[in-house]
Amino acid sequence: MTKNLNALLEVAREAAKQAYAPYSGFRVGSAVRCKDGTIYSGCNVENASYSLSICAERAAIFKAVSEGKRDFTAIAIYVDSDKIFPPCGACRQVIHEFGSEIFVIYANHDETFETTIAELLPGAFSL
Ligand code: THU
């Protein structure tokens, strides 16, 4: 993994500490890198009405977009758990909205995987 992606993953790992996950206990952090080099982070935020919860990836992307950023080069996801997972289907669709070539790095404390959103969401819906 390049130094750049390592640094992005470190931001995601820090963001996982802010997770509000009293229901699942699953603490997730994410960090999206913009073409201009800026980074926006997000964490999962759960709700007693479960379906209102938001994933870390979408929290990070929505933060960036609401600050005027749309050109993303990579997104990192860190889960503070022995279980490791790639982004959920909803987050894949949202990442893909901003480019099929975006790098995706997901990790937990002992494993890291690198891929692209095109690989994770073949045949994506787009307008
Ligand atoms: N979660 C994420 O933050 N990202 C994903 O890609 C999948 C799941 C969160 C949502 C919920 O707070 C918890 O993990 C368990 O599903």
Backbone and ligand atoms as CSV (ligand in chain L), in Angstrom:
chain,resi,resn,atom,element,x,y,z
A,1,MET,N,N,0.852,-1.198,0.000
A,1,MET,CA,C,0.000,0.000,0.000
A,1,MET,C,C,0.890,1.252,0.000
A,2,THR,N,N,0.508,2.252,-0.775
A,2,THR,CA,C,1.332,3.462,-0.823
A,2,THR,C,C,1.204,4.223,0.499
A,3,LYS,N,N,2.198,5.102,0.726
A,3,LYS,CA,C,2.214,5.915,1.944
A,3,LYS,C,C,0.922,6.740,2.047
A,4,ASN,N,N,0.476,7.254,0.874
A,4,ASN,CA,C,-0.740,8.062,0.817
A,4,ASN,C,C,-1.967,7.324,1.326
A,5,LEU,N,N,-2.109,6.077,0.866
A,5,LEU,CA,C,-3.276,5.295,1.273
A,5,LEU,C,C,-3.173,4.911,2.737
A,6,ASN,N,N,-1.953,4.674,3.196
A,6,ASN,CA,C,-1.724,4.373,4.607
A,6,ASN,C,C,-2.178,5.530,5.490
A,7,ALA,N,N,-1.855,6.734,5.039
A,7,ALA,CA,C,-2.229,7.932,5.801
A,7,ALA,C,C,-3.754,8.079,5.814
A,8,LEU,N,N,-4.387,7.771,4.676
A,8,LEU,CA,C,-5.851,7.877,4.592
A,8,LEU,C,C,-6.507,6.871,5.541
A,9,LEU,N,N,-5.940,5.676,5.587
A,9,LEU,CA,C,-6.471,4.636,6.466
A,9,LEU,C,C,-6.318,5.038,7.934
A,10,GLU,N,N,-5.254,5.713,8.239
A,10,GLU,CA,C,-5.019,6.177,9.602
A,10,GLU,C,C,-6.101,7.190,10.021
A,11,VAL,N,N,-6.506,8.046,9.083
A,11,VAL,CA,C,-7.582,9.004,9.375
A,11,VAL,C,C,-8.895,8.243,9.628
A,12,ALA,N,N,-9.137,7.202,8.822
A,12,ALA,CA,C,-10.353,6.393,8.999
A,12,ALA,C,C,-10.334,5.700,10.372
A,13,ARG,N,N,-9.155,5.226,10.765
A,13,ARG,CA,C,-9.027,4.533,12.058
A,13,ARG,C,C,-9.330,5.505,13.207
A,14,GLU,N,N,-8.855,6.720,13.082
A,14,GLU,CA,C,-9.138,7.740,14.100
A,14,GLU,C,C,-10.634,8.053,14.145
A,15,ALA,N,N,-11.247,8.145,12.949
A,15,ALA,CA,C,-12.676,8.493,12.853
A,15,ALA,C,C,-13.553,7.421,13.504
A,16,ALA,N,N,-13.104,6.172,13.457
A,16,ALA,CA,C,-13.884,5.075,14.056
A,16,ALA,C,C,-14.073,5.303,15.558
A,17,LYS,N,N,-13.165,6.058,16.165
A,17,LYS,CA,C,-13.272,6.337,17.611
A,17,LYS,C,C,-14.479,7.220,17.918
A,18,GLN,N,N,-14.956,7.940,16.901
A,18,GLN,CA,C,-16.125,8.825,17.098
A,18,GLN,C,C,-17.441,8.101,16.820
A,19,ALA,N,N,-17.375,6.841,16.413
A,19,ALA,CA,C,-18.601,6.121,16.034
A,19,ALA,C,C,-19.640,6.162,17.150
A,20,TYR,N,N,-20.884,6.356,16.746
A,20,TYR,CA,C,-21.996,6.253,17.701
A,20,TYR,C,C,-22.716,4.966,17.338
A,21,ALA,N,N,-22.363,3.902,18.025
A,21,ALA,CA,C,-22.854,2.573,17.642
A,21,ALA,C,C,-23.326,1.781,18.860
A,22,PRO,N,N,-24.292,2.354,19.639
A,22,PRO,CA,C,-24.716,1.664,20.855
A,22,PRO,C,C,-25.533,0.399,20.576
A,23,TYR,N,N,-26.037,0.259,19.352
A,23,TYR,CA,C,-26.914,-0.893,19.051
A,23,TYR,C,C,-26.141,-2.055,18.463
A,24,SER,N,N,-25.267,-1.779,17.505
A,24,SER,CA,C,-24.517,-2.873,16.876
A,24,SER,C,C,-23.183,-3.118,17.580
A,25,GLY,N,N,-22.644,-2.087,18.215
A,25,GLY,CA,C,-21.317,-2.211,18.821
A,25,GLY,C,C,-20.215,-2.253,17.769
A,26,PHE,N,N,-20.588,-1.984,16.539
A,26,PHE,CA,C,-19.692,-2.065,15.390
A,26,PHE,C,C,-19.200,-0.665,15.071
A,27,ARG,N,N,-17.955,-0.365,15.415
A,27,ARG,CA,C,-17.447,1.002,15.248
A,27,ARG,C,C,-16.696,1.116,13.932
A,28,VAL,N,N,-17.202,1.986,13.061
A,28,VAL,CA,C,-16.643,2.112,11.719
A,28,VAL,C,C,-16.206,3.560,11.477
A,29,GLY,N,N,-15.049,3.718,10.834
A,29,GLY,CA,C,-14.575,5.046,10.450
A,29,GLY,C,C,-14.239,5.040,8.974
A,30,SER,N,N,-14.364,6.191,8.342
A,30,SER,CA,C,-14.054,6.286,6.922
A,30,SER,C,C,-13.363,7.612,6.643
A,31,ALA,N,N,-12.580,7.639,5.569
A,31,ALA,CA,C,-11.928,8.883,5.156
A,31,ALA,C,C,-11.872,8.900,3.643
A,32,VAL,N,N,-12.308,10.014,3.065
A,32,VAL,CA,C,-12.311,10.151,1.610
A,32,VAL,C,C,-11.287,11.216,1.228
A,33,ARG,N,N,-10.457,10.868,0.220
A,33,ARG,CA,C,-9.451,11.822,-0.249
A,33,ARG,C,C,-9.952,12.500,-1.518
A,34,CYS,N,N,-9.876,13.832,-1.541
A,34,CYS,CA,C,-10.288,14.611,-2.705
A,34,CYS,C,C,-9.079,14.825,-3.611
A,35,LYS,N,N,-9.370,15.128,-4.880
A,35,LYS,CA,C,-8.288,15.351,-5.858
A,35,LYS,C,C,-7.334,16.463,-5.414
A,36,ASP,N,N,-7.841,17.445,-4.698
A,36,ASP,CA,C,-6.982,18.546,-4.229
A,36,ASP,C,C,-6.194,18.173,-2.974
A,37,GLY,N,N,-6.309,16.907,-2.545
A,37,GLY,CA,C,-5.516,16.433,-1.409
A,37,GLY,C,C,-6.204,16.526,-0.062
A,38,THR,N,N,-7.330,17.237,-0.019
A,38,THR,CA,C,-8.017,17.343,1.271
A,38,THR,C,C,-8.699,16.021,1.620
A,39,ILE,N,N,-8.918,15.815,2.908
A,39,ILE,CA,C,-9.498,14.567,3.406
A,39,ILE,C,C,-10.684,14.898,4.306
A,40,TYR,N,N,-11.764,14.154,4.118
A,40,TYR,CA,C,-12.940,14.288,4.985
A,40,TYR,C,C,-13.200,12.937,5.636
A,41,SER,N,N,-13.489,12.957,6.919
A,41,SER,CA,C,-13.723,11.698,7.622
A,41,SER,C,C,-15.170,11.592,8.062
A,42,GLY,N,N,-15.576,10.384,8.396
A,42,GLY,CA,C,-16.926,10.159,8.903
A,42,GLY,C,C,-16.951,8.892,9.724
A,43,CYS,N,N,-17.990,8.757,10.521
A,43,CYS,CA,C,-18.155,7.527,11.305
A,43,CYS,C,C,-19.611,7.090,11.180
A,44,ASN,N,N,-19.890,5.853,11.590
A,44,ASN,CA,C,-21.289,5.435,11.576
A,44,ASN,C,C,-22.023,6.071,12.751
A,45,VAL,N,N,-23.263,6.454,12.488
A,45,VAL,CA,C,-24.101,7.088,13.507
A,45,VAL,C,C,-25.422,6.328,13.528
A,46,GLU,N,N,-25.654,5.610,14.626
A,46,GLU,CA,C,-26.860,4.763,14.705
A,46,GLU,C,C,-28.003,5.514,15.384
A,47,ASN,N,N,-29.177,4.889,15.326
A,47,ASN,CA,C,-30.374,5.501,15.897
A,47,ASN,C,C,-31.261,4.412,16.475
A,48,ALA,N,N,-32.025,4.752,17.518
A,48,ALA,CA,C,-32.943,3.793,18.137
A,48,ALA,C,C,-33.946,3.277,17.096
A,49,SER,N,N,-34.264,4.123,16.127
A,49,SER,CA,C,-35.065,3.689,14.987
A,49,SER,C,C,-34.045,3.220,13.946
A,50,TYR,N,N,-33.703,1.932,14.003
A,50,TYR,CA,C,-32.499,1.399,13.356
A,50,TYR,C,C,-32.260,1.862,11.926
A,51,SER,N,N,-33.343,1.940,11.140
A,51,SER,CA,C,-33.150,2.221,9.707
A,51,SER,C,C,-32.660,3.644,9.450
A,52,LEU,N,N,-32.661,4.473,10.463
A,52,LEU,CA,C,-32.183,5.846,10.287
A,52,LEU,C,C,-30.675,5.961,10.432
A,53,SER,N,N,-30.030,4.856,10.780
A,53,SER,CA,C,-28.572,4.879,10.966
A,53,SER,C,C,-27.869,5.189,9.649
A,54,ILE,N,N,-26.688,5.787,9.760
A,54,ILE,CA,C,-25.892,6.053,8.556
A,54,ILE,C,C,-24.524,5.407,8.693
A,55,CYS,N,N,-24.030,4.896,7.583
A,55,CYS,CA,C,-22.713,4.264,7.563
A,55,CYS,C,C,-21.617,5.330,7.540
A,56,ALA,N,N,-20.430,4.914,7.941
A,56,ALA,CA,C,-19.272,5.814,7.997
A,56,ALA,C,C,-18.914,6.373,6.616
A,57,GLU,N,N,-18.983,5.527,5.581
A,57,GLU,CA,C,-18.589,5.966,4.234
A,57,GLU,C,C,-19.481,7.096,3.741
A,58,ARG,N,N,-20.794,6.924,3.937
A,58,ARG,CA,C,-21.708,7.963,3.460
A,58,ARG,C,C,-21.575,9.224,4.306
A,59,ALA,N,N,-21.322,9.067,5.595
A,59,ALA,CA,C,-21.112,10.253,6.447
A,59,ALA,C,C,-19.922,11.050,5.913
A,60,ALA,N,N,-18.841,10.359,5.560
A,60,ALA,CA,C,-17.634,11.045,5.056
A,60,ALA,C,C,-17.915,11.721,3.713
A,61,ILE,N,N,-18.547,10.999,2.809
A,61,ILE,CA,C,-18.811,11.558,1.465
A,61,ILE,C,C,-19.780,12.738,1.547
A,62,PHE,N,N,-20.823,12.613,2.347
A,62,PHE,CA,C,-21.803,13.703,2.437
A,62,PHE,C,C,-21.176,14.949,3.065
A,63,LYS,N,N,-20.263,14.731,4.002
A,63,LYS,CA,C,-19.538,15.864,4.579
A,63,LYS,C,C,-18.744,16.586,3.485
A,64,ALA,N,N,-18.011,15.796,2.691
A,64,ALA,CA,C,-17.164,16.369,1.633
A,64,ALA,C,C,-18.023,17.110,0.607
A,65,VAL,N,N,-19.089,16.479,0.161
A,65,VAL,CA,C,-19.933,17.097,-0.876
A,65,VAL,C,C,-20.555,18.381,-0.335
A,66,SER,N,N,-20.941,18.362,0.919
A,66,SER,CA,C,-21.571,19.569,1.472
A,66,SER,C,C,-20.558,20.681,1.704
A,67,GLU,N,N,-19.278,20.354,1.582
A,67,GLU,CA,C,-18.224,21.386,1.645
A,67,GLU,C,C,-17.737,21.748,0.239
A,68,GLY,N,N,-18.459,21.268,-0.793
A,68,GLY,CA,C,-18.145,21.659,-2.168
A,68,GLY,C,C,-17.195,20.734,-2.903
A,69,LYS,N,N,-16.870,19.562,-2.323
A,69,LYS,CA,C,-15.937,18.629,-2.965
A,69,LYS,C,C,-16.709,17.508,-3.664
A,70,ARG,N,N,-16.254,17.172,-4.887
A,70,ARG,CA,C,-16.910,16.093,-5.640
A,70,ARG,C,C,-15.931,15.172,-6.333
A,71,ASP,N,N,-14.658,15.595,-6.404
A,71,ASP,CA,C,-13.644,14.787,-7.100
A,71,ASP,C,C,-12.870,13.970,-6.087
A,72,PHE,N,N,-13.187,12.687,-6.017
A,72,PHE,CA,C,-12.555,11.829,-5.021
A,72,PHE,C,C,-11.613,10.831,-5.695
A,73,THR,N,N,-10.480,10.591,-5.055
A,73,THR,CA,C,-9.528,9.620,-5.607
A,73,THR,C,C,-9.551,8.295,-4.837
A,74,ALA,N,N,-9.842,8.363,-3.546
A,74,ALA,CA,C,-9.800,7.135,-2.734
A,74,ALA,C,C,-10.666,7.289,-1.495
A,75,ILE,N,N,-11.146,6.133,-1.024
A,75,ILE,CA,C,-11.883,6.133,0.247
A,75,ILE,C,C,-11.375,4.962,1.081
A,76,ALA,N,N,-11.129,5.240,2.351
A,76,ALA,CA,C,-10.661,4.195,3.273
A,76,ALA,C,C,-11.745,3.920,4.307
A,77,ILE,N,N,-11.832,2.667,4.708
A,77,ILE,CA,C,-12.810,2.263,5.728
A,77,ILE,C,C,-12.077,1.419,6.757
A,78,TYR,N,N,-12.263,1.764,8.014
A,78,TYR,CA,C,-11.637,0.988,9.088
A,78,TYR,C,C,-12.732,0.525,10.035
A,79,VAL,N,N,-12.743,-0.763,10.352
A,79,VAL,CA,C,-13.704,-1.264,11.328
A,79,VAL,C,C,-12.953,-1.801,12.542
A,80,ASP,N,N,-13.399,-1.355,13.697
A,80,ASP,CA,C,-12.770,-1.722,14.960
A,80,ASP,C,C,-13.372,-3.051,15.428
A,81,SER,N,N,-13.031,-4.111,14.711
A,81,SER,CA,C,-13.653,-5.416,14.961
A,81,SER,C,C,-12.769,-6.508,14.360
A,82,ASP,N,N,-12.949,-7.734,14.822
A,82,ASP,CA,C,-12.235,-8.866,14.213
A,82,ASP,C,C,-12.830,-9.189,12.845
A,83,LYS,N,N,-14.089,-8.757,12.661
A,83,LYS,CA,C,-14.754,-8.998,11.370
A,83,LYS,C,C,-14.419,-7.842,10.430
A,84,ILE,N,N,-14.018,-8.198,9.214
A,84,ILE,CA,C,-13.691,-7.155,8.235
A,84,ILE,C,C,-14.699,-7.235,7.089
A,85,PHE,N,N,-15.050,-6.077,6.527
A,85,PHE,CA,C,-16.045,-6.098,5.443
A,85,PHE,C,C,-15.785,-4.969,4.459
A,86,PRO,N,N,-16.159,-5.172,3.198
A,86,PRO,CA,C,-16.125,-4.084,2.219
A,86,PRO,C,C,-17.366,-3.214,2.416
A,87,PRO,N,N,-17.458,-2.050,1.756
A,87,PRO,CA,C,-18.632,-1.181,1.945
A,87,PRO,C,C,-19.939,-1.897,1.615
A,88,CYS,N,N,-21.006,-1.529,2.313
A,88,CYS,CA,C,-22.321,-2.124,2.042
A,88,CYS,C,C,-22.811,-1.654,0.665
A,89,GLY,N,N,-23.876,-2.267,0.187
A,89,GLY,CA,C,-24.392,-1.954,-1.155
A,89,GLY,C,C,-24.779,-0.495,-1.323
A,90,ALA,N,N,-25.420,0.076,-0.301
A,90,ALA,CA,C,-25.840,1.483,-0.395
A,90,ALA,C,C,-24.618,2.382,-0.526
A,91,CYS,N,N,-23.596,2.104,0.265
A,91,CYS,CA,C,-22.380,2.943,0.203
A,91,CYS,C,C,-21.657,2.747,-1.121
A,92,ARG,N,N,-21.670,1.532,-1.665
A,92,ARG,CA,C,-21.034,1.315,-2.981
A,92,ARG,C,C,-21.683,2.206,-4.029
A,93,GLN,N,N,-23.016,2.257,-4.006
A,93,GLN,CA,C,-23.730,3.072,-4.994
A,93,GLN,C,C,-23.373,4.559,-4.823
A,94,VAL,N,N,-23.271,5.002,-3.586
A,94,VAL,CA,C,-22.949,6.421,-3.325
A,94,VAL,C,C,-21.509,6.735,-3.724
A,95,ILE,N,N,-20.582,5.829,-3.450
A,95,ILE,CA,C,-19.183,6.047,-3.867
A,95,ILE,C,C,-19.118,6.115,-5.394
A,96,HIS,N,N,-19.795,5.177,-6.053
A,96,HIS,CA,C,-19.765,5.096,-7.511
A,96,HIS,C,C,-20.299,6.364,-8.173
A,97,GLU,N,N,-21.234,7.020,-7.509
A,97,GLU,CA,C,-21.807,8.273,-8.038
A,97,GLU,C,C,-20.721,9.277,-8.413
A,98,PHE,N,N,-19.590,9.201,-7.700
A,98,PHE,CA,C,-18.529,10.199,-7.885
A,98,PHE,C,C,-17.333,9.658,-8.664
A,99,GLY,N,N,-17.483,8.498,-9.273
A,99,GLY,CA,C,-16.421,7.988,-10.147
A,99,GLY,C,C,-16.157,6.508,-9.980
A,100,SER,N,N,-16.098,5.814,-11.122
A,100,SER,CA,C,-15.918,4.357,-11.073
A,100,SER,C,C,-14.472,3.954,-10.768
A,101,GLU,N,N,-13.545,4.916,-10.844
A,101,GLU,CA,C,-12.132,4.586,-10.633
A,101,GLU,C,C,-11.655,4.848,-9.204
A,102,ILE,N,N,-12.555,5.222,-8.340
A,102,ILE,CA,C,-12.149,5.539,-6.958
A,102,ILE,C,C,-11.580,4.296,-6.271
A,103,PHE,N,N,-10.400,4.449,-5.676
A,103,PHE,CA,C,-9.793,3.350,-4.919
A,103,PHE,C,C,-10.538,3.162,-3.602
A,104,VAL,N,N,-10.694,1.908,-3.217
A,104,VAL,CA,C,-11.346,1.586,-1.945
A,104,VAL,C,C,-10.380,0.726,-1.127
A,105,ILE,N,N,-10.095,1.178,0.082
A,105,ILE,CA,C,-9.213,0.428,0.982
A,105,ILE,C,C,-10.023,0.123,2.228
A,106,TYR,N,N,-10.128,-1.141,2.596
A,106,TYR,CA,C,-10.851,-1.437,3.835
A,106,TYR,C,C,-9.997,-2.357,4.702
A,107,ALA,N,N,-10.124,-2.116,5.998
A,107,ALA,CA,C,-9.189,-2.776,6.917
A,107,ALA,C,C,-9.790,-2.941,8.301
A,108,ASN,N,N,-9.193,-3.869,9.038
A,108,ASN,CA,C,-9.388,-3.900,10.486
A,108,ASN,C,C,-7.994,-3.954,11.104
A,109,HIS,N,N,-7.885,-4.390,12.348
A,109,HIS,CA,C,-6.574,-4.323,13.004
A,109,HIS,C,C,-5.530,-5.245,12.388
A,110,ASP,N,N,-5.948,-6.280,11.644
A,110,ASP,CA,C,-4.884,-7.134,11.106
A,110,ASP,C,C,-4.937,-7.450,9.620
A,111,GLU,N,N,-5.902,-6.881,8.910
A,111,GLU,CA,C,-5.951,-7.136,7.460
A,111,GLU,C,C,-6.336,-5.863,6.720
A,112,THR,N,N,-5.792,-5.713,5.506
A,112,THR,CA,C,-6.147,-4.569,4.650
A,112,THR,C,C,-6.368,-5.085,3.230
A,113,PHE,N,N,-7.451,-4.620,2.612
A,113,PHE,CA,C,-7.727,-4.977,1.216
A,113,PHE,C,C,-7.811,-3.701,0.390
A,114,GLU,N,N,-7.299,-3.776,-0.840
A,114,GLU,CA,C,-7.374,-2.637,-1.767
A,114,GLU,C,C,-8.113,-3.071,-3.018
A,115,THR,N,N,-9.040,-2.246,-3.468
A,115,THR,CA,C,-9.778,-2.554,-4.687
A,115,THR,C,C,-10.250,-1.231,-5.297
A,116,THR,N,N,-11.151,-1.309,-6.262
A,116,THR,CA,C,-11.758,-0.080,-6.799
A,116,THR,C,C,-13.271,-0.231,-6.697
A,117,ILE,N,N,-13.957,0.878,-6.796
A,117,ILE,CA,C,-15.412,0.800,-6.695
A,117,ILE,C,C,-15.988,0.075,-7.917
A,118,ALA,N,N,-15.318,0.171,-9.078
A,118,ALA,CA,C,-15.799,-0.544,-10.271
A,118,ALA,C,C,-15.786,-2.056,-10.020
A,119,GLU,N,N,-14.787,-2.503,-9.289
A,119,GLU,CA,C,-14.686,-3.932,-8.990
A,119,GLU,C,C,-15.751,-4.354,-7.976
A,120,LEU,N,N,-16.052,-3.456,-7.052
A,120,LEU,CA,C,-17.025,-3.779,-5.996
A,120,LEU,C,C,-18.468,-3.649,-6.461
A,121,LEU,N,N,-18.685,-2.851,-7.538
A,121,LEU,CA,C,-20.058,-2.631,-8.003
A,121,LEU,C,C,-20.140,-2.752,-9.521
A,122,PRO,N,N,-19.924,-3.973,-10.038
A,122,PRO,CA,C,-20.005,-4.146,-11.489
A,122,PRO,C,C,-21.447,-3.901,-11.965
A,123,GLY,N,N,-21.564,-3.319,-13.124
A,123,GLY,CA,C,-22.909,-3.081,-13.684
A,123,GLY,C,C,-23.674,-2.038,-12.887
A,124,ALA,N,N,-22.933,-1.077,-12.346
A,124,ALA,CA,C,-23.570,-0.063,-11.479
A,124,ALA,C,C,-24.657,0.712,-12.220
A,125,PHE,N,N,-25.649,1.114,-11.484
A,125,PHE,CA,C,-26.683,1.996,-12.019
A,125,PHE,C,C,-26.137,3.422,-12.035
A,126,SER,N,N,-26.215,4.067,-13.207
A,126,SER,CA,C,-25.860,5.490,-13.214
A,126,SER,C,C,-26.626,6.172,-14.338
A,127,LEU,N,N,-26.859,7.450,-14.194
A,127,LEU,CA,C,-27.642,8.213,-15.182
A,127,LEU,C,C,-26.731,9.090,-16.018
L,1,THU,N1,N,-21.683,0.087,8.660
L,1,THU,C1,C,-20.868,1.048,8.114
L,1,THU,O1,O,-20.586,2.076,8.746
L,1,THU,N2,N,-20.416,0.842,6.849
L,1,THU,C2,C,-20.722,-0.235,6.057
L,1,THU,O2,O,-20.311,-0.285,4.902
L,1,THU,C3,C,-21.532,-1.327,6.610
L,1,THU,C4,C,-22.061,-1.142,7.980
L,1,THU,C5,C,-22.236,0.313,10.003
L,1,THU,C6,C,-23.726,0.570,10.010
L,1,THU,C7,C,-24.107,0.121,11.412
L,1,THU,O3,O,-23.932,1.219,12.296
L,1,THU,C8,C,-23.085,-0.955,11.746
L,1,THU,O4,O,-22.022,-0.797,10.825
L,1,THU,C9,C,-23.621,-2.370,11.676
L,1,THU,O5,O,-24.235,-2.609,10.468
